[in-house]
Amino acid sequence: MKRFILPKKIKFPGGFVIKVVEVDLTNDEDANWSYDMQGNGIIQLRKGMTQGQQRYYLSHEMTHAVIDWHHYMIAEGGTQ
């Protein structure tokens, strides 16, 4: 299997941009997704995860991101 490299940025159509960062999360969280209605989002992953955990939590948070991107495209029609 190829080595997994965590992306730093993911661009969706319509100007929706997601940053991916590794941080020290609190409250026993492993990952977090947030965005604004200007087309900017961030996925935060807990530092020190294995590659398997990174893949799992990134794909989980990307699912939330796709749903919010869909809502953004309907509500805002994209910005770019």
Secondary structure, 3 states (H helix, E strand, C coil): CCCCCCCCEEEECCCEEEEEEEECCCCCCCEEEEECCCCEEEEEEECCCCHHHHHHHHHHHHHHHHHHHHHHHHHHCCCC
